[in-house]
Amino acid sequence: MGKSGKMIRCDLTKNTYKVEDRSPEQENFIGGRGLGDWILFNEVGKDVVPLGPENIMIFGSGPLTGTIAPTSGRLSLVTKNLLSEGIAFSNAGGHFAPELKYAGYDDIVIKGKASHPVYLNINDDNIEIRDAYHLWGKDTWETEDLIKKELKDEYVQILSIGPGGENLAKSACIIINKGRALGFGGCGAIMGAKNLKAIVVRGSNSAQVNDTEGFMNECYRVFKKMEYSIGTNFMRNGGTINKIGPALSIPYRNYQDDHYGQKTAKLSQLNFKRKYETKRIACFNCPIYCSHFYSIDEGPYKGLRAEGLQINAVRGFGSNLDVPDPSFVIKCNAYCNQLGLHIDEISSTLAWIFDCYEKNIVTKEDLDGLSLEWGNQEAAVELIRKIAYREGIGDILAEGTYRAALKIGKNSLGRAITIKKTGVNEGNVRGKKAWALGIITSTRGGGHLCGSPNSEGLKNMTNYIGEERYGVSTAGQSKTYEGKAKLVTWFEKFKAIIDSLGVCYFSSYWQNNLLSPDDYAALFSKVIGKTFDSTELFKIGERIINIEKAFNTIHGGFSRKDDYPPQRFVDEPVKSGPFAGEQLPLDKWNQLLDEYYDFHGWDKETGWQTENILDKLQLTKIKEKLREEGRLIKK
Amino acid sequence: MNKNLVKNRNPEETLLFIETSRCTGCRSCELACSYHHAKIFNPAISSIKIYRDSKDVHIEYNFLDTCDLCENERMPACVAACSAKALSLLN
């Protein structure tokens, strides 16, 4: 209930599909990311290469998706990570996931490789695999327009890849509704390797809920709570870029510093809003509407109209490339969306290659004649294009920051800011310790949307509130290491639950004063018609993290050594701003990691899982698999 | 402001407006409407249809004849559900 209980399994090699019921065992993982993790763990062997036909992609909605629960439009994707070779999970908004629910399905599992370009068209019970010769080579925006025209239906929801995915750029992603992205793990290239250009969905059924009246009452309650929260008002005024101010720590020139000084003001929300914002827009059923639409009427990017961006784009293309120009940030973000490239990986690669140019590791001759002085907008945009089409130097850069650094050599690897072979585009990793721990131990390789809390530095996160919510009184303090391991484990589980329920993280405690685990437990209970409390939800969250951890241990070969910060964060302190002098020294980091493993019940020496914790979580299958691999610790 | 008359609850008195510049295209109104009609969540049976063009982001909308202006309710469900306050009932 609350779920259609059905999934589409599509085998592109055989050009067939079948509709299956979800097995009851799968219900232990809620849906979305949790269920996707479980399917991936069971169906993808260690020898499967990410770009091979045996790799599978699981697009999943959650039990709350498509209902009137606030922010119920999220789609999860789980697949084997092209960059880290461990697990990749991504989560995107837009309108695709609810439409999938209305078509009568919770998940789509894609396997195999089509003999020629195709797209999958789902319209209630009619499912067809259609030719996509005419779409191959088109960008994601053109693809969406062409499909709508071809199907003569403006109301279809589409996810697609652009030239980045077609050309197997490792930084390729999947774009929904022209502006929302499933980003991590090179998933666009994985889809491209399957010759799958797009998935189109249209539905006319309903999202079912067990106790509809009770559910509606809960929804009224949580909507009201959101309406009057600080977090909602903050996010309505520009989304996460509203955070940008002179005191904010954002990376500068490939993390040579974590502060952008006075130039930060040029990238503030006001500058985006006054000049470029034409409208506030929202994902499906979202009362927060953190997104916005931009229109550029002057300058080199005149005529560009695109959905807005969040803070990652500003630090990735703005401060980290030293271009204090909002229109450039809008352009890069939109261009990446068009070409189907993941902005985090791309901006990390760009910052790294600019840094290498500054230190003469690469020269103009290596770069097809481009001179990469900091702030060179034209060269940056040209590099993005070259990456998508794998042209010239773009062919090397399309391998992602880590692999490109290996290819270029000459000490360039020391300047590559990567975690688990994935590029990093984050602010203030050295300053906020829990934020750093969340990013660095993230199972998908970097990214703060795994275990990083947003509470550090919040004025209203007092000791009392921190203790009450997370059992960590220091939750609001940035520079201290105390209690941070516990805080990160709390948020890891919480995020896993949110992704699996099919709602947006921005509707939760992660943002200031929004919904609590109890709120989600109440909503979930009404959907499944069985009382469920937040403790039980957290147990599922812990299970999900443990599946991902085991997948990483087996497939990626990861252990404790992969949970260390990039060398630059260890060696070089922040030079200016409120976090000047902060770095991540190894002695302190070791202590933090020990604590973190303790809270998870994992082995401190290897970082691997123990028999005890897997027994406690009833993950017998995983325990056996790890034992076979010799990577289970007896405790 | 783009005001549009939908229909009269009481002749010449009650009007339902949508201010498209405020509308975020979230479609909460469609869900609320479908709940009003059949106690389910299904935009396909909603009396209000919102379409957001992702190229220019202009909002197109349509009210179907099935709209009863939530006669027995204090306020139409779509108006109550609209967090951007784009929908309003003028009396």
Boltz contact constraints between the chains, C-beta under 6 A:
constraints:
  - contact:
      token1: [A, 67]
      token2: [B, 41]
      max_distance: 6.0
  - contact:
      token1: [A, 68]
      token2: [B, 31]
      max_distance: 6.0
  - contact:
      token1: [A, 68]
      token2: [B, 41]
      max_distance: 6.0
  - contact:
      token1: [A, 177]
      token2: [B, 54]
      max_distance: 6.0
  - contact:
      token1: [A, 178]
      token2: [B, 54]
      max_distance: 6.0
  - contact:
      token1: [A, 204]
      token2: [B, 44]
      max_distance: 6.0
  - contact:
      token1: [A, 206]
      token2: [B, 40]
      max_distance: 6.0
  - contact:
      token1: [A, 206]
      token2: [B, 41]
      max_distance: 6.0
  - contact:
      token1: [A, 206]
      token2: [B, 42]
      max_distance: 6.0
  - contact:
      token1: [A, 207]
      token2: [B, 41]
      max_distance: 6.0
  - contact:
      token1: [A, 212]
      token2: [B, 39]
      max_distance: 6.0
  - contact:
      token1: [A, 279]
      token2: [B, 57]
      max_distance: 6.0
  - contact:
      token1: [A, 280]
      token2: [B, 24]
      max_distance: 6.0
  - contact:
      token1: [A, 281]
      token2: [B, 24]
      max_distance: 6.0
  - contact:
      token1: [A, 281]
      token2: [B, 25]
      max_distance: 6.0
  - contact:
      token1: [A, 282]
      token2: [B, 24]
      max_distance: 6.0
  - contact:
      token1: [A, 282]
      token2: [B, 26]
      max_distance: 6.0
  - contact:
      token1: [A, 285]
      token2: [B, 26]
      max_distance: 6.0
  - contact:
      token1: [A, 285]
      token2: [B, 28]
      max_distance: 6.0
  - contact:
      token1: [A, 286]
      token2: [B, 26]
      max_distance: 6.0
  - contact:
      token1: [A, 287]
      token2: [B, 83]
      max_distance: 6.0
  - contact:
      token1: [A, 289]
      token2: [B, 24]
      max_distance: 6.0
  - contact:
      token1: [A, 293]
      token2: [B, 57]
      max_distance: 6.0
